[in-house]
Amino acid sequence: METFDKIKNIIISEMGFISNEINLNSEIINDLQLDSLDFVELTVLLEREFNILIDDETSSKIFTISDLCFSIDLKLKNK
């Protein structure tokens, strides 16, 4: 859950959301209404926070916050 908490805190502090809007099932486009530029900005923030690289192939498979958590955890595990 640590990954989720960090992601959630970044979305709240940097993107202006409130905490009850964000859960593991939140869809990045439909629920959070992030456009492609917002998603790139979020990706950059997360790359800095977790000291990882989220490549285009990985980001194209991210649709929900759960997908994002899984991708980050996988990157951290394979570091």
Secondary structure, DSSP 8 states (H G I E B T S, - for coil): -HHHHHHHHHHHHHH---GGG--TT-BTTTTS---HHHHHHHHHHHHHHHT----HHHHTT--BHHHHHHHHHHHHHT-
